[in-house]
Each structure stands twice: as structure tokens, then as C-alpha cells.
Amino acid sequence: MTEVPSARSAEVGRRIGVPLMYGLWKPRVLGAWRVPASGPVILAVNHSHNIDGPMVMGVAPRPTHFLIKKEAFVGPLDPFLRGIGQLKVDRTSTDRTAVTQALGVLQNGGVLGIFPEGTRGGGDFASLRAGLAYFAVRSGAPIVPVAVLGSSERRGRLIKGLPPLRSRIDVVFGDPFQAGDGSGRRTRKALDEATARIQKQLTEHLENARRSTGR
């Protein structure tokens, strides 16, 4: 039986992330009140820098379980990431363990974090994988779009792989929406339609976030 990480473990991650993110950078968080206070939620986050996931974990109003590529679970990071409720996923195939754990998080009324682009890129939601639509339609959980802006604008002088210390990073939460059409269908056609619906919503949110933050 696949063990589902607890909200308590993700809360430990959040408590580590809050002082770390606010200590190293200057996050400006907009719209956090839009995240439903209870019940299952999927945070769909754009991904242009490795810091995006930890940043959202640190500033989100609820503890979050992110689906993270298995390549990140190396050495001491493996037990640490598992210990704070994060989910290891093999992106090269259908990872049934990760799928079961992610659905379990939602069934338990938790928050699942997903990078719908599947990998770090332009952070513009231009290419979505079908995984997000599957989880949303299967669970019925609302999707909250999240735009992280400023994490990849400049390189830090001290640590090249990170944004400049004390630089401002904007995290903008959007309005929750349903990906499915209400029928509960999980056919290939229904998932394709849901993916198109999701892409439209996420792209619009990103445009609004850039406009409101001036980035």
C-alpha cells in the first residue's frame, strides 16, 4: 500500500521555508486569500527557476505537497524532501506510486503543487503536460494558478545559480477554477479539453500577474 504524506510533514516544510525565503529574498505575495482555506486544492505554478517551488512552499497560506522530479532526490536531499511531505515523480513513465500519492493528498483534503510545464523553461505555461488535467478532473479539486515572477531575471553575485539575495520576487495567486466540464468524464477527449481550458486560464493569469506587478 502506498503511503500518503501527511499535511503535518508539509507543514514542517512550510515552517522551514517561511524564514528561509523571507530571510534570503523579499517576496511580495499577492492574492494568497484566493487559495481556499480548506479542502483539496491544486496549485499550478509556472517554472523558470529552481527556487520557484521552495518559494511557493514558503509563502503559500497552506502546507503544500509538490510533485518533484526524482533527480532532485539525491543524497541527503532524499530523506529531507520525503520528510517534509514532497512527492518524488519519475517523469519518463507513468509513475503509479506518485499518481497514487498525489491523489491521496487531494482525497485527504490537502494541497498539491504541480509545475504543469513538466520541466523548468520559460515559465510562460506555453507547453502543458496532461498530468495536471488528470489530477484535476479525477479529484474534482479546483486549480489555483500561481505566477512566480522575478526568480530568473538576474543571477546572484554570490551564488550564480540563485536570484540576487534580498531581491524582490513576486508570487501572485489567481482565482480558483474547475478544469473539468462538470461531467466527471476522464476520456482522452475530456482530458484534452480540460488541458486546453487550463492553458487558457493559466496564460491569462500570468498576463494579469505581469501587468499588476510591472514585470
Secondary structure, 3 states (H helix, E strand, C coil): CCCCCCHHHHHHHHHHHHHHHHHHCEEEEECHHHCCCCCCEEEEECCCCCCHHHHHHHHCCCCEEEEEEHHHCCCCHHHHHHHCCCEEECCCCCCHHHHHHHHHHHHCCCEEEECCCCCCCCCCCCCCCCHHHHHHHHHCCCEEEEEEECCCCCCCCCCCCCCCCCCEEEEEECCCECCCCCCCCCCHHHHHHHHHHHHHHHHHHHHHHHHHHCC
